[in-house]
Amino acid sequence: MASVRTFEGTVENGQIRLQEGVTLPEKAKVYVIVPEALPEQPARVWSPRLVHPGEAKDFSKVVVEAEGNARV
């Protein structure tokens, strides 16, 4: 099993800067954990769009009202 060590750093200009004096070997495998929880983006549901809007007439609805008691 590989050993694991933790180093603190900051992101500056898109690059991770470790604390002064910390050096890692070239091509070292690292894992980045961000302690501040990022705000979760709400899910967005897009409305469906027809590829050919002229075909919209094929999806027209007819509303039929039922009479009185449905005897269910």
Phi and psi restraints in degrees (range 20) as a CNS / XPLOR table:
assign (resid 1 and name C) (resid 2 and name N)
       (resid 2 and name CA) (resid 2 and name C) 1.0 -77.9 20.0 2
assign (resid 2 and name N) (resid 2 and name CA)
       (resid 2 and name C) (resid 3 and name N) 1.0 147.4 20.0 2
assign (resid 2 and name C) (resid 3 and name N)
       (resid 3 and name CA) (resid 3 and name C) 1.0 -80.8 20.0 2
assign (resid 3 and name N) (resid 3 and name CA)
       (resid 3 and name C) (resid 4 and name N) 1.0 154.7 20.0 2
assign (resid 3 and name C) (resid 4 and name N)
       (resid 4 and name CA) (resid 4 and name C) 1.0 -125.9 20.0 2
assign (resid 4 and name N) (resid 4 and name CA)
       (resid 4 and name C) (resid 5 and name N) 1.0 134.0 20.0 2
assign (resid 4 and name C) (resid 5 and name N)
       (resid 5 and name CA) (resid 5 and name C) 1.0 -126.4 20.0 2
assign (resid 5 and name N) (resid 5 and name CA)
       (resid 5 and name C) (resid 6 and name N) 1.0 154.1 20.0 2
assign (resid 5 and name C) (resid 6 and name N)
       (resid 6 and name CA) (resid 6 and name C) 1.0 -116.1 20.0 2
assign (resid 6 and name N) (resid 6 and name CA)
       (resid 6 and name C) (resid 7 and name N) 1.0 132.1 20.0 2
assign (resid 6 and name C) (resid 7 and name N)
       (resid 7 and name CA) (resid 7 and name C) 1.0 -128.1 20.0 2
assign (resid 7 and name N) (resid 7 and name CA)
       (resid 7 and name C) (resid 8 and name N) 1.0 141.6 20.0 2
assign (resid 7 and name C) (resid 8 and name N)
       (resid 8 and name CA) (resid 8 and name C) 1.0 -94.7 20.0 2
assign (resid 8 and name N) (resid 8 and name CA)
       (resid 8 and name C) (resid 9 and name N) 1.0 145.4 20.0 2
assign (resid 8 and name C) (resid 9 and name N)
       (resid 9 and name CA) (resid 9 and name C) 1.0 -155.6 20.0 2
assign (resid 9 and name N) (resid 9 and name CA)
       (resid 9 and name C) (resid 10 and name N) 1.0 -177.2 20.0 2
assign (resid 9 and name C) (resid 10 and name N)
       (resid 10 and name CA) (resid 10 and name C) 1.0 -136.2 20.0 2
assign (resid 10 and name N) (resid 10 and name CA)
       (resid 10 and name C) (resid 11 and name N) 1.0 161.6 20.0 2
assign (resid 10 and name C) (resid 11 and name N)
       (resid 11 and name CA) (resid 11 and name C) 1.0 -98.3 20.0 2
assign (resid 11 and name N) (resid 11 and name CA)
       (resid 11 and name C) (resid 12 and name N) 1.0 125.0 20.0 2
assign (resid 11 and name C) (resid 12 and name N)
       (resid 12 and name CA) (resid 12 and name C) 1.0 -131.4 20.0 2
assign (resid 12 and name N) (resid 12 and name CA)
       (resid 12 and name C) (resid 13 and name N) 1.0 121.8 20.0 2
assign (resid 12 and name C) (resid 13 and name N)
       (resid 13 and name CA) (resid 13 and name C) 1.0 53.5 20.0 2
assign (resid 13 and name N) (resid 13 and name CA)
       (resid 13 and name C) (resid 14 and name N) 1.0 39.1 20.0 2
assign (resid 13 and name C) (resid 14 and name N)
       (resid 14 and name CA) (resid 14 and name C) 1.0 80.1 20.0 2
assign (resid 14 and name N) (resid 14 and name CA)
       (resid 14 and name C) (resid 15 and name N) 1.0 3.1 20.0 2
assign (resid 14 and name C) (resid 15 and name N)
       (resid 15 and name CA) (resid 15 and name C) 1.0 -118.3 20.0 2
assign (resid 15 and name N) (resid 15 and name CA)
       (resid 15 and name C) (resid 16 and name N) 1.0 146.1 20.0 2
assign (resid 15 and name C) (resid 16 and name N)
       (resid 16 and name CA) (resid 16 and name C) 1.0 -84.7 20.0 2
assign (resid 16 and name N) (resid 16 and name CA)
       (resid 16 and name C) (resid 17 and name N) 1.0 124.9 20.0 2
assign (resid 16 and name C) (resid 17 and name N)
       (resid 17 and name CA) (resid 17 and name C) 1.0 -110.9 20.0 2
assign (resid 17 and name N) (resid 17 and name CA)
       (resid 17 and name C) (resid 18 and name N) 1.0 118.0 20.0 2
assign (resid 17 and name C) (resid 18 and name N)
       (resid 18 and name CA) (resid 18 and name C) 1.0 -79.2 20.0 2
assign (resid 18 and name N) (resid 18 and name CA)
       (resid 18 and name C) (resid 19 and name N) 1.0 163.9 20.0 2
assign (resid 18 and name C) (resid 19 and name N)
       (resid 19 and name CA) (resid 19 and name C) 1.0 -58.4 20.0 2
assign (resid 19 and name N) (resid 19 and name CA)
       (resid 19 and name C) (resid 20 and name N) 1.0 154.6 20.0 2
assign (resid 19 and name C) (resid 20 and name N)
       (resid 20 and name CA) (resid 20 and name C) 1.0 -57.9 20.0 2
assign (resid 20 and name N) (resid 20 and name CA)
       (resid 20 and name C) (resid 21 and name N) 1.0 137.0 20.0 2
assign (resid 20 and name C) (resid 21 and name N)
       (resid 21 and name CA) (resid 21 and name C) 1.0 92.9 20.0 2
assign (resid 21 and name N) (resid 21 and name CA)
       (resid 21 and name C) (resid 22 and name N) 1.0 -8.6 20.0 2
assign (resid 21 and name C) (resid 22 and name N)
       (resid 22 and name CA) (resid 22 and name C) 1.0 -91.3 20.0 2
assign (resid 22 and name N) (resid 22 and name CA)
       (resid 22 and name C) (resid 23 and name N) 1.0 124.1 20.0 2
assign (resid 22 and name C) (resid 23 and name N)
       (resid 23 and name CA) (resid 23 and name C) 1.0 -129.0 20.0 2
assign (resid 23 and name N) (resid 23 and name CA)
       (resid 23 and name C) (resid 24 and name N) 1.0 141.4 20.0 2
assign (resid 23 and name C) (resid 24 and name N)
       (resid 24 and name CA) (resid 24 and name C) 1.0 -120.8 20.0 2
assign (resid 24 and name N) (resid 24 and name CA)
       (resid 24 and name C) (resid 25 and name N) 1.0 150.8 20.0 2
assign (resid 24 and name C) (resid 25 and name N)
       (resid 25 and name CA) (resid 25 and name C) 1.0 -66.9 20.0 2
assign (resid 25 and name N) (resid 25 and name CA)
       (resid 25 and name C) (resid 26 and name N) 1.0 150.9 20.0 2
assign (resid 25 and name C) (resid 26 and name N)
       (resid 26 and name CA) (resid 26 and name C) 1.0 -56.3 20.0 2
assign (resid 26 and name N) (resid 26 and name CA)
       (resid 26 and name C) (resid 27 and name N) 1.0 137.1 20.0 2
assign (resid 26 and name C) (resid 27 and name N)
       (resid 27 and name CA) (resid 27 and name C) 1.0 64.8 20.0 2
assign (resid 27 and name N) (resid 27 and name CA)
       (resid 27 and name C) (resid 28 and name N) 1.0 24.0 20.0 2
assign (resid 27 and name C) (resid 28 and name N)
       (resid 28 and name CA) (resid 28 and name C) 1.0 -66.3 20.0 2
assign (resid 28 and name N) (resid 28 and name CA)
       (resid 28 and name C) (resid 29 and name N) 1.0 139.8 20.0 2
assign (resid 28 and name C) (resid 29 and name N)
       (resid 29 and name CA) (resid 29 and name C) 1.0 -77.9 20.0 2
assign (resid 29 and name N) (resid 29 and name CA)
       (resid 29 and name C) (resid 30 and name N) 1.0 127.5 20.0 2
assign (resid 29 and name C) (resid 30 and name N)
       (resid 30 and name CA) (resid 30 and name C) 1.0 -130.9 20.0 2
assign (resid 30 and name N) (resid 30 and name CA)
       (resid 30 and name C) (resid 31 and name N) 1.0 158.3 20.0 2
assign (resid 30 and name C) (resid 31 and name N)
       (resid 31 and name CA) (resid 31 and name C) 1.0 -125.2 20.0 2
assign (resid 31 and name N) (resid 31 and name CA)
       (resid 31 and name C) (resid 32 and name N) 1.0 135.6 20.0 2
assign (resid 31 and name C) (resid 32 and name N)
       (resid 32 and name CA) (resid 32 and name C) 1.0 -109.3 20.0 2
assign (resid 32 and name N) (resid 32 and name CA)
       (resid 32 and name C) (resid 33 and name N) 1.0 126.3 20.0 2
assign (resid 32 and name C) (resid 33 and name N)
       (resid 33 and name CA) (resid 33 and name C) 1.0 -120.7 20.0 2
assign (resid 33 and name N) (resid 33 and name CA)
       (resid 33 and name C) (resid 34 and name N) 1.0 125.6 20.0 2
assign (resid 33 and name C) (resid 34 and name N)
       (resid 34 and name CA) (resid 34 and name C) 1.0 -100.6 20.0 2
assign (resid 34 and name N) (resid 34 and name CA)
       (resid 34 and name C) (resid 35 and name N) 1.0 113.3 20.0 2
assign (resid 34 and name C) (resid 35 and name N)
       (resid 35 and name CA) (resid 35 and name C) 1.0 -70.1 20.0 2
assign (resid 35 and name N) (resid 35 and name CA)
       (resid 35 and name C) (resid 36 and name N) 1.0 -30.6 20.0 2
assign (resid 35 and name C) (resid 36 and name N)
       (resid 36 and name CA) (resid 36 and name C) 1.0 -78.4 20.0 2
assign (resid 36 and name N) (resid 36 and name CA)
       (resid 36 and name C) (resid 37 and name N) 1.0 127.3 20.0 2
assign (resid 36 and name C) (resid 37 and name N)
       (resid 37 and name CA) (resid 37 and name C) 1.0 -72.7 20.0 2
assign (resid 37 and name N) (resid 37 and name CA)
       (resid 37 and name C) (resid 38 and name N) 1.0 126.3 20.0 2
assign (resid 37 and name C) (resid 38 and name N)
       (resid 38 and name CA) (resid 38 and name C) 1.0 -78.2 20.0 2
assign (resid 38 and name N) (resid 38 and name CA)
       (resid 38 and name C) (resid 39 and name N) 1.0 143.0 20.0 2
assign (resid 38 and name C) (resid 39 and name N)
       (resid 39 and name CA) (resid 39 and name C) 1.0 -62.9 20.0 2
assign (resid 39 and name N) (resid 39 and name CA)
       (resid 39 and name C) (resid 40 and name N) 1.0 135.7 20.0 2
assign (resid 39 and name C) (resid 40 and name N)
       (resid 40 and name CA) (resid 40 and name C) 1.0 -78.6 20.0 2
assign (resid 40 and name N) (resid 40 and name CA)
       (resid 40 and name C) (resid 41 and name N) 1.0 131.6 20.0 2
assign (resid 40 and name C) (resid 41 and name N)
       (resid 41 and name CA) (resid 41 and name C) 1.0 -78.3 20.0 2
assign (resid 41 and name N) (resid 41 and name CA)
       (resid 41 and name C) (resid 42 and name N) 1.0 135.7 20.0 2
assign (resid 41 and name C) (resid 42 and name N)
       (resid 42 and name CA) (resid 42 and name C) 1.0 -65.9 20.0 2
assign (resid 42 and name N) (resid 42 and name CA)
       (resid 42 and name C) (resid 43 and name N) 1.0 147.2 20.0 2
assign (resid 42 and name C) (resid 43 and name N)
       (resid 43 and name CA) (resid 43 and name C) 1.0 -66.7 20.0 2
assign (resid 43 and name N) (resid 43 and name CA)
       (resid 43 and name C) (resid 44 and name N) 1.0 142.2 20.0 2
assign (resid 43 and name C) (resid 44 and name N)
       (resid 44 and name CA) (resid 44 and name C) 1.0 -119.8 20.0 2
assign (resid 44 and name N) (resid 44 and name CA)
       (resid 44 and name C) (resid 45 and name N) 1.0 123.9 20.0 2
assign (resid 44 and name C) (resid 45 and name N)
       (resid 45 and name CA) (resid 45 and name C) 1.0 -107.1 20.0 2
assign (resid 45 and name N) (resid 45 and name CA)
       (resid 45 and name C) (resid 46 and name N) 1.0 117.6 20.0 2
assign (resid 45 and name C) (resid 46 and name N)
       (resid 46 and name CA) (resid 46 and name C) 1.0 -83.4 20.0 2
assign (resid 46 and name N) (resid 46 and name CA)
       (resid 46 and name C) (resid 47 and name N) 1.0 146.3 20.0 2
assign (resid 46 and name C) (resid 47 and name N)
       (resid 47 and name CA) (resid 47 and name C) 1.0 -73.8 20.0 2
assign (resid 47 and name N) (resid 47 and name CA)
       (resid 47 and name C) (resid 48 and name N) 1.0 142.5 20.0 2
assign (resid 47 and name C) (resid 48 and name N)
       (resid 48 and name CA) (resid 48 and name C) 1.0 -67.2 20.0 2
assign (resid 48 and name N) (resid 48 and name CA)
       (resid 48 and name C) (resid 49 and name N) 1.0 148.3 20.0 2
assign (resid 48 and name C) (resid 49 and name N)
       (resid 49 and name CA) (resid 49 and name C) 1.0 -126.3 20.0 2
assign (resid 49 and name N) (resid 49 and name CA)
       (resid 49 and name C) (resid 50 and name N) 1.0 142.0 20.0 2
assign (resid 49 and name C) (resid 50 and name N)
       (resid 50 and name CA) (resid 50 and name C) 1.0 -80.9 20.0 2
assign (resid 50 and name N) (resid 50 and name CA)
       (resid 50 and name C) (resid 51 and name N) 1.0 140.1 20.0 2
assign (resid 50 and name C) (resid 51 and name N)
       (resid 51 and name CA) (resid 51 and name C) 1.0 -66.3 20.0 2
assign (resid 51 and name N) (resid 51 and name CA)
       (resid 51 and name C) (resid 52 and name N) 1.0 -38.6 20.0 2
assign (resid 51 and name C) (resid 52 and name N)
       (resid 52 and name CA) (resid 52 and name C) 1.0 -120.6 20.0 2
assign (resid 52 and name N) (resid 52 and name CA)
       (resid 52 and name C) (resid 53 and name N) 1.0 93.7 20.0 2
assign (resid 52 and name C) (resid 53 and name N)
       (resid 53 and name CA) (resid 53 and name C) 1.0 -55.4 20.0 2
assign (resid 53 and name N) (resid 53 and name CA)
       (resid 53 and name C) (resid 54 and name N) 1.0 -24.0 20.0 2
assign (resid 53 and name C) (resid 54 and name N)
       (resid 54 and name CA) (resid 54 and name C) 1.0 -64.0 20.0 2
assign (resid 54 and name N) (resid 54 and name CA)
       (resid 54 and name C) (resid 55 and name N) 1.0 -17.2 20.0 2
assign (resid 54 and name C) (resid 55 and name N)
       (resid 55 and name CA) (resid 55 and name C) 1.0 -85.8 20.0 2
assign (resid 55 and name N) (resid 55 and name CA)
       (resid 55 and name C) (resid 56 and name N) 1.0 4.5 20.0 2
assign (resid 55 and name C) (resid 56 and name N)
       (resid 56 and name CA) (resid 56 and name C) 1.0 -57.8 20.0 2
assign (resid 56 and name N) (resid 56 and name CA)
       (resid 56 and name C) (resid 57 and name N) 1.0 -33.2 20.0 2
assign (resid 56 and name C) (resid 57 and name N)
       (resid 57 and name CA) (resid 57 and name C) 1.0 -60.7 20.0 2
assign (resid 57 and name N) (resid 57 and name CA)
       (resid 57 and name C) (resid 58 and name N) 1.0 -25.3 20.0 2
assign (resid 57 and name C) (resid 58 and name N)
       (resid 58 and name CA) (resid 58 and name C) 1.0 -68.6 20.0 2
assign (resid 58 and name N) (resid 58 and name CA)
       (resid 58 and name C) (resid 59 and name N) 1.0 -13.5 20.0 2
assign (resid 58 and name C) (resid 59 and name N)
       (resid 59 and name CA) (resid 59 and name C) 1.0 -111.8 20.0 2
assign (resid 59 and name N) (resid 59 and name CA)
       (resid 59 and name C) (resid 60 and name N) 1.0 18.6 20.0 2
assign (resid 59 and name C) (resid 60 and name N)
       (resid 60 and name CA) (resid 60 and name C) 1.0 -69.5 20.0 2
assign (resid 60 and name N) (resid 60 and name CA)
       (resid 60 and name C) (resid 61 and name N) 1.0 149.4 20.0 2
assign (resid 60 and name C) (resid 61 and name N)
       (resid 61 and name CA) (resid 61 and name C) 1.0 -108.7 20.0 2
assign (resid 61 and name N) (resid 61 and name CA)
       (resid 61 and name C) (resid 62 and name N) 1.0 152.0 20.0 2
assign (resid 61 and name C) (resid 62 and name N)
       (resid 62 and name CA) (resid 62 and name C) 1.0 -120.7 20.0 2
assign (resid 62 and name N) (resid 62 and name CA)
       (resid 62 and name C) (resid 63 and name N) 1.0 124.5 20.0 2
assign (resid 62 and name C) (resid 63 and name N)
       (resid 63 and name CA) (resid 63 and name C) 1.0 -96.4 20.0 2
assign (resid 63 and name N) (resid 63 and name CA)
       (resid 63 and name C) (resid 64 and name N) 1.0 124.3 20.0 2
assign (resid 63 and name C) (resid 64 and name N)
       (resid 64 and name CA) (resid 64 and name C) 1.0 -118.8 20.0 2
assign (resid 64 and name N) (resid 64 and name CA)
       (resid 64 and name C) (resid 65 and name N) 1.0 122.1 20.0 2
assign (resid 64 and name C) (resid 65 and name N)
       (resid 65 and name CA) (resid 65 and name C) 1.0 -88.1 20.0 2
assign (resid 65 and name N) (resid 65 and name CA)
       (resid 65 and name C) (resid 66 and name N) 1.0 134.1 20.0 2
assign (resid 65 and name C) (resid 66 and name N)
       (resid 66 and name CA) (resid 66 and name C) 1.0 -77.1 20.0 2
assign (resid 66 and name N) (resid 66 and name CA)
       (resid 66 and name C) (resid 67 and name N) 1.0 150.8 20.0 2
assign (resid 66 and name C) (resid 67 and name N)
       (resid 67 and name CA) (resid 67 and name C) 1.0 -84.7 20.0 2
assign (resid 67 and name N) (resid 67 and name CA)
       (resid 67 and name C) (resid 68 and name N) 1.0 136.2 20.0 2
assign (resid 67 and name C) (resid 68 and name N)
       (resid 68 and name CA) (resid 68 and name C) 1.0 32.7 20.0 2
assign (resid 68 and name N) (resid 68 and name CA)
       (resid 68 and name C) (resid 69 and name N) 1.0 -120.6 20.0 2
assign (resid 68 and name C) (resid 69 and name N)
       (resid 69 and name CA) (resid 69 and name C) 1.0 -84.6 20.0 2
assign (resid 69 and name N) (resid 69 and name CA)
       (resid 69 and name C) (resid 70 and name N) 1.0 127.8 20.0 2
assign (resid 69 and name C) (resid 70 and name N)
       (resid 70 and name CA) (resid 70 and name C) 1.0 -84.0 20.0 2
assign (resid 70 and name N) (resid 70 and name CA)
       (resid 70 and name C) (resid 71 and name N) 1.0 -2.8 20.0 2
assign (resid 70 and name C) (resid 71 and name N)
       (resid 71 and name CA) (resid 71 and name C) 1.0 54.3 20.0 2
assign (resid 71 and name N) (resid 71 and name CA)
       (resid 71 and name C) (resid 72 and name N) 1.0 49.0 20.0 2
